[in-house]
Amino acid sequence: MNPVHVSQRVIRLFFLPALLGAQCASSLAQPLPIDVLHWWTSAGERLAVEQLHTQLLLNGVRWKDVAIPGGGGMAAVKVLKSRVLMGDPPDTAQLIGATLKDWDDVGLVMPLTAVASRQQWAQTVFPTVLNLITYKGVVIAAPLGIHRINTLLYNRHVFVRLGLLPPTNWEEFAVVAQKLSGQGIKPLAWSDEAWQIATVFEAVLLGEVGPKRYRELIVNRKSSAWLSPDIDKALERLRWLRTISGEVPRERPWTESAREITSETAAMFIMGDWAKGELMAWGASPERDFGCVAVPGTRQMHLYSVDTLAMLRNARKRTATQEKLAEVVTTAQSQLAYNRIKGSVPARNDIDPASLDPCARDSWTAFAARDAALVPSLAHRMAADEATKDAVAQVLWRFLINPQMQVNEAKRRLALAVRSP
Ligand code: BGC
């Protein structure tokens, strides 16, 4: 077990009961359980959840875990739907981006405006994040952290050994890839899971067309915009990236790809920076063992996915405790502790970036910049509802697994998919 893991367990097992004991006399006689439905099940994600658990216990809230395995949350969303249909929504759920608003429309989500104003989120939370969690003038979720999707992780040892520099554009990437292949190392770890393909594609697309066009395509989702020639390059590049490793691609969890980076089977990996959290959970260090740069062509752009927790209405009526949970997870202390492990960065503007690791510092600084080029992730529900996201991911997946499909056909299908109801 790695040292972070050990120290976390030690704190929970030995010190926490004592700390809680000291506070019991005041308000914390019986920490109330709040069941939280989420999809954080990898090693790094588990450690990050444990950190939240710890912060909450110190404040008299007990996190009851309802973890549904499955990267990108496909299964968790289905479980949430069925629990709601059965009339038993959890107290809290990992609801993010556009889906948050969909659930609010059916009356499931509890308002958090009172918490937000008590905790002064208007002053401390980044405006882009606040905007994302505000619907019809009401704050409807607690922000946990900001992930950067346009992240390219690379193994520092391999790069140093072969005298390579992390690529900043696709020409450099191609040269690096060739050298790596020549040494028998896979240039890029790959999975054919639809959500992972969509994750890579949107980062490639951003690099190819820039933030303004990206917004037109992904945020405004103008069908005709998808038919123009600049999309061709992004689609062709996606096909190329899938093949450069020279092996038959297959669907596999993102953690397997991350494992290839630590074992030096592969040298690079394009994935949201939760993959950084994973590598750290396995004992790798972003200063020593691996590095992160923006996906080629996207330097200083931030393709974001913000993790948020929504408090749901149900028969248990634990409103006060749900509000407490929202309050605790958004304090500067919790945000720093949690995001340091999760791989993301605090959703707050009042932290010292010097206290972050180099990948996180880059991400937070790019997000906080006055003239920041911030664009929302489609693959991670920031820009459109679940159905649209799935429709786009399906088209991309089909385009990759069917080499007969022409680029023009894929574009036509994408133009339809972005308009899914
Ligand atoms: C979530 C992350 C999670 C990742 C992998 C993303 O959609 O925002 O928190 O780590 O999926 O499951």
Residues whose N, C-alpha, C, O or C-beta is under 5 A from the ligand:
A	BS01	BGC	W39 G70 G71 G72 G73 W274 S305 D307 H380
